[in-house]
Amino acid sequence: MITKELYIIRHGQTDHNAKGIVQGKGVNLSLNEKGQRQAEAFYQAYGHIPFEIVYTSSLTRAQESVARFTGRGIPHKAMPELDEISWGDFEGSHSTMENDARFQQLLQQWRNGDIHAKPSETAESPFELQQRQLRFLEHLSQMPQKKVLIATHGRFIRAFMCTLTGKPLSEMEQFNHVNLCLYKVNQYADGRFEIELNCHQEHLKDM
């Protein structure tokens, strides 16, 4: 029996996303025009679902992505536990992470199982990110709501899918994300989580 249905989205596009500039926890931008259209498209596709609560990170781009839901009066709780990973001195860089040698080296360390590695002392490691996620799950376990909408961030989602399914964080790259994609995850009475929708983008087909 399904006890909770989690609809987990990455925020819509920002100008930094469009330009390939690293954001992370320390950069707090609003959605750009395309991001606003993505948020509206998601609302048009899923506005009929009777969500009982909306959780977001403390960052503006996540909160704006679900503003149509919270504007209807659905209870909303912003939690820093849902913030994006802190990339430290990567944040604000104009080079795309995919083409950055230091970033690729860091990803390789994570794939090799070094989940304590981080780009700088001011950044977070995947292990530290996961500790935040576990605190959020402890909160969620004490709440009665069954249909839950969560607006968060790309690297957070990659790690969160591992946290939910019991996979090691070294495997988080297998979970893809794009702006305003959806992961639907069901929790069962025995406590296990199963992914029903993986980086689902049908609602963005007309973007």
Buried (B, 14 or more C-beta within 10 A) or exposed (E): EEEBBBBBBBBBBBBBBEEBBBBBBBBBBBBBEBBBBBBBBBBEBBEEEEBBBBBBBBBBBBBBBBBBBBEEEBEBEBBEBBBBBBBBBBBEBEBEBEEBEBBEEBBEBBEEEBBEBBBEEEBBBBBBBBEBBEEBBEEBEEEEBBBBBBBBBBBBBBBBBBBBBEBEBBBBEEBEBBBBBBBBBBBEEEEEBEBBBBBBBEBBEEE
